[in-house]
Amino acid sequence: MAEEAFGVRRMKLGSQGLEVSAQGLGCMGLSAFYGAPTPETNAVSLLRHAITAGITFLDTSDFYGPETNELLLGKALEDGLREKVELATKFGITASEDGKFGFRGDPQYVRSTCEASLRRLGVTSIDLYYQHRIDTTVPIEVTMGELKKLVEEGKIKYIGLSEASASTIRRAHAVHPLTAVQIEWSLWSREVEEDIIPTCRELGIGIVAYSPLGRGFFASGPKLAENLKQGDIRKANHNKIVFEKVQEIARTKSCTPAQLALAWVHHQGDDVCPIPGTSKIENLIQNIGALSVKLTTDEMAELEAIARPDVVKGERHWNIMATYKNSETPQFNNRASEARHDPEREKTMAKACEVRRMKLGSQGLEVSAQGLGCMGISSFYGPSKPESDAIALLHHAIDSGVTFFDTSDVYGPETNEFLLGKALKYDGVRERVELATKFGATYAEGKREVRGDPAYVRLACEASLKRLDVACIVLYYQHRVDTHVPIEITMGELKKLVEEGKIKYIGLSEASASTIRRAHAVHPVTAMQLEWSLWTRYVEEDIVPACRELGIGIVSYSPLGRGFFASGPKLTLPRFQEENLDHNKILYDKVCAMSEKKGCTPAQLALAWVHHQGDDVCPIPGTTKIENLNQNIGALSVKLTPEEMSELETIGQPESVKGERYTAMVPTFKNSDTPPLSSWKATV
């Protein structure tokens, strides 16, 4: 293979599945910018030599030329070469006739420029499509929304950003997972190490380092500087000292300064792909040689001491060019406020027994806006219900539009999954539901245990598939987090199950914000199941914001306070005990008084409060009775004003409720952090 012969390994870029050559080729210089355009025959020859040598990740932009660079790549990739490369291009920079730069990210422009790039490149799909510079007049969520549509239409495969701030990256990633962020990163451009690199790594986003040779500085050094215009930062005497020190180390390593500088970038981690540009085959070969330069920890430290961020003088770009430092966009109206104040949406919700559909998370899953928690059908809150009654309830739910069913292998245990399997066997029923189940909570000899090791994950999934009698589980949660196993290990096995088609989407339940972030960096988490109701609101502090930042849907279990708002205090959990009961009844009485004014039940009012938290929240109240199911569906028609929401939130302040949610033996998000990945030792 070419990559073996030339030593160009393959790498995963980001966590969304894109595989590229570990070094790419920046093609900008082939179309002017650093001199006259390279003759077409020479440029095509260079590109084809790169592909043969194993450099298959090619980077261009509609701005290079402008446009001629994309046309050039289109010609070079004829004769069957398209299938051998990973093609990245960009949009977003415009130039007027008087030479002024502009930046656009509005939906109409995004779509039109993508279609134009497809035509110039002569392809039906772009592998990686970047926003080249951020349009600071358009909320990033709007730009990403259009890019997401292009992914769904098959016109692009993966989305990237270039020169975006950490906060812009987070906001974009919440709409649709980013595969890569392109940034300038080299020995003389290291500001990005402060927050952009950590953000990308936290979110599982690949890093593409452009200008890894300092815009040619480490390739030619003082010779380059002598020929530069006055004012170019590469010409500064201070910066020439940096080159000389790098050159000295390069001599001891028997490599060129360019190879040493490029090797430094390669040694930043397996999630980094530099894309040095060149117009000469001999320079391309030299750049590939950098992959064989090995640097010790001491040598890395020496290079970083030479090129500390405060050592290099001057700005990277002229003032006319936008960078990540000025890439903030206007705020997008948050989903919660839209849900509360959109009159048209409220009219739709007011239609009797109409259960709307919703997108759960940003990975493509669509569910009914209210689900059905099935736990109570198999004991927990009393004896198991007769099978015929339970199946009648489930079928009534489906006919009413409640199609998102929630179960677990621990409910029964196991009998709840068997029940759903039977209920869904009826003709045409299985295709109408979104089935979610869970693994990880077990009982052995009366003792509660939590497991997340790979072997158990796989066995549990295969057992659930058999009990449910399905070929694939739509949404598979880790019910409780195994604090003995790094979450990355558990997610790695779940990711394999997705790839094998045994599950479609991954969820977590009762996980901390940090655990959610670590899990999401391995494979996108579609949904987070958490207890959220008027009397359980701790999650609003950091878990709900983390989910919204990452584009993870929120599934609210026990939205009626474990039945508290349905029929008042009656259970054996801490909040229902004598020492807490009188205090908590005050909360119930206030909700009752308000529900009377609204002409609804306390349960409907409490459930409506959850629905009004935003279009990313799906409550899954449980019941065993058809009349209660109908009442819960009626909550979708209860409209709450901002003042009523505020009044309810004052009544249900976290400090207003006394007692823990669970007994001490039940794990929750408060004790769900797992060991670091480095601590894991797999057992054979």
C-alpha positions, 0 to 999 in steps of 0.5 A: 500500500502507498501509505506503507511504502511512504510511511503515511499512516491513516488516522481518525479525524474527530469522533464522527467516523472520518478517516484521513491521511495523517498529513494532508496537503494545503492546496491554497498556494497552487492558486496564487496567494504566495506567488504566481499560480502554478501551471496546471500541468505541474499542479495536477502532477503534484496532486497526483504524486501526493495521492500516490505517496499516501497524502489523500487529505486535500484541502481547498476553498472556494476563496482560493483563486477565487474558485480556480483552486476548486476547478483545479482539484476537480480536474486532478481527481478525474480518472477514478482518483476521487474515490482515493481522497478525502476532499475538504473545501470551505465557504464563507469569505467573499471579496468585492471588486475593490478588494474588501473582504466580507464574511457570510453564513446566512442559510441561502448563501451556505446552500448556494455556495455549497452547490457551486463548489460541488459543480466546480469540484465535479463531485456529488458530495464533499467529504468535509465542508468548513465554514472558512470564517465566521459571519458575526452577523448570523447566529452560528446556530442558523449557519449550522442548521443549514449545514446540517440539512446539507448533511441530511441531503447527502451533499456534504458528509462532515462539518468543520469550522475554521478560525472559530472561538471556543464558545462558537465551537460549543454552540455549533457543536450543539446543533450538529457534531463538528468533525474538525476545526481548522486552526493555525497551529505551529511552533510560532503560532500557539495561542490556540493551546489556551482554550481552543485545543482543550475545547476540541478535545473535550468535544471529540473534534479533530484538529487540522493545523494549517500553516504548520510551517509558519507560513513557510518561515520554517521552510526557508527562514531568513532567506524567505524573510529577505524577500518579504515586504516591509511589515511582514511579521516573518521579516522581523529580526526577533523572529529570525532568532527563533528560526536559527534555534530551530535550525540548530536542533534540526542539525542534531536530528539530521533533518531540515528545520521544516521537518522538525517544525512539522514533526512538532505538530505531529507529536501534539497527538493522534487527533491532529492532522497538519496540512502543509502546502507546497507547489513543488514535489521535492518539498512534498517529499520532504514534508512526508519525511517529517512523519519519520522524525521522532522527538523525545519529551525533552526535545519537545520541551526544548522546542516549546521553550524556544517558541513560547507564545510570548517569544514570537512577535507580531500578529498572524494576520492583517487587520482585514482578515477575521480570526477566532479572536473576533468570531462571536456571533449573535445569540440564537433565541434559546429553545426554552424561551421559544417553547414558552412564548410561541403562540402558534406552537401553543395553538397546536399544543391546545388541540385535544389529545394531539401529541406532536413529534419532536427531534430528540437530540441532534443525531436524527432521532424523532419521537413523540413529544411525550413518552411512556415510562413502562417501569410501573407496569412490572411492579416497583409501585405495586404488583405487576399488572395483568398482561392483557391490561398492560398490552391494552394500555400500550396499544392505546398509547400508540393509537393516541400518538404516544410512541416513545416507550421506555423500559429497562432490563432491570424492570421486573427484572427482565419481565418488562422487556418481555411484555413490550416484546409481546405488545409490539408483535401485533401487525404493524405496531413495532414500526410505529414506536421508538423503543428505548431500553437500558442496561447497567443496573443489576441485582445479585443475591439481593445486592445492587450492582452497576456494570459497564465493562465491555463484555457485560455491555454486549451481553446485556444488549444481546439479551435485551434484543432477544427479550424485546424480539427486535433486530435493533434497539432504537435508543440504548441507555447506560442506566447507571454509570459504573464508577469502576470503568472509564466511561470511554471504555463503556462508550467504545463498546456501545459505539461498536454496537451502533456500527454493528446495527444492534442499536441506533442511538446511545443514551446515558441516565443519571450521569454527571456533566463531566461524565456526559462530556467524556462520553460524548467525545467518544460517540455522540450521545443522543439523549440524557435521561434524568429526573426533572420535575417541579420538585427535582431541579438540581439538574438545572445547575450543570447537567441541563446546560451541558446537554444543551451545549452538546446538542443532547436531548433531555428525557425527563423521568418521574416528571410527576415527582414519583406520583406526588403531583398525581395523587399527593404523598403516598410512597416510601422514599425519603421525601415521603417520610414523616420528617419531610412529609408535612413540609412537602405537602405545602408544595403540593397544596400550592400546585393544587391551588394554581391548577384549580385556577387553570382548570386542569389537574395538579398532575397536568400542571406539573407535567405542563411545566416540564413541557415548557422547559423547551423543545429538547425535553421529552417527559416520560410519565408512567402509568398503569391506567388508560384514564391516567394516560389520557390525563397526561396527554391532556397536559400538552394542551395546558398553556403557561404564561411566563408569569405562571412559569415564574410562579411555579418555579418560585413554589418549586425552588430546589430548597423548598423540597425536603429529603433526598430523591433516593435512599443512600444505596441508589447511585445517582449523577452525584456519584457517577464520575469514572476513572480516567481512561489511562487507568483501564487495563483490559482483561482477556 
